[in-house]
Amino acid sequence: MTALLGLATRLGLARLLLITGTRTEQADLAAFADACFAGGVDLMQLRDPSADHDQLLTALTAMRKVALHYQGLVAVYGSAPLAQEFGADVLHLPERGIPAAEARGYLHEWALVGRSCHSRGQVDAALADPNVNYLNVGPVFGGLTQDGGLDLVRHAAEVAPPGDAASKPWFAVGGITAGTLDQVLAAGARRISVSRAITSASDPEAAAISLKDRLRHAWNEDPAMANLTLQVFRHHE
C-alpha cells in the first residue's frame, strides 16, 4: 500500500491512464513504467490475461516501486483477492465484475474502485454506485457495442461534466490514438485511457508527453476546467 494521503485528489486531477501488460517478452517493465510516468501517465493499470498470479504480483510490485517516485497510481484489474494481497490503492472492475461494494471488502479504507462502462445504462449505474470512484467509458473506436462510440462519450460528458469536481472522474477508452484524440476531446472527454498508443510506441515517454500535452491544452482552453484543481482540493479536503 502506498501513501494514503491524496489518493482521491490525485485521481481527480488525473488525465492520462495507461493499460499495459507485464511486458514479459520485452523484459523491460520497470524501465517502461519509468518512461511512461516520466512522460505524464497518471494511472497505470496492469491487465494481462496471459500472466499467472505470481507474474501479476511481481509486475505490480515493480510498477508501484516506480510509481512512488512520480506520485503515480497503479491499478489491479479484475481480481479483488489479488488487489488485497498486493495492498492495492486502485482496483479496476470489468463491466460484469463483482459488485463494487463486495470488492471494497478486499481493499484498504482509502482505496479507489473503477468500473468499465460500455453503455449509457452502465455509465448511469456506475455514477449512481457510491462504491465506484471512477469510470472507463467506451470503447470509443473499434468496438462492437451499439451503445458506445463518441455518442457514449457525449453522454458521459453530459451526466458527469469533467469540469465539476463533484462529478466522478471518467476516462474515454478504446482505440484512442494521437490521430483520434481531437475527436474524443471535441465530444467532451478530458481524460483518456490508452494502451497501444503508448505500449507500441518506439519512444513511450515521447508518446506519453504528446498525449499529456494535448490533454493539458484541452484543460487550459476549457473554461469549465479552469478552476478544477482548486475545486478538487476543496472537495477532498
Secondary structure, DSSP 8 states (H G I E B T S, - for coil): ----TTHHHHHHH--EEEEE---TTTT-HHHHHHHHHHHT--EEEE--TTS-HHHHHHHHHHHHHHHGGGT-EEEEES-HHHHHHHT-SEEEE-TTSS-HHHHHTTS-TT-EEEEEE-SHHHHHHHHH-TT--EEEE---SS---TT-HHHHHHHHHHHS-TT-TTS--EEEESS--TTTHHHHHHTT---EEESHHHHT-SSHHHHHHHHHHHHHHHHHH-GGGTTHHHHHHHHT-
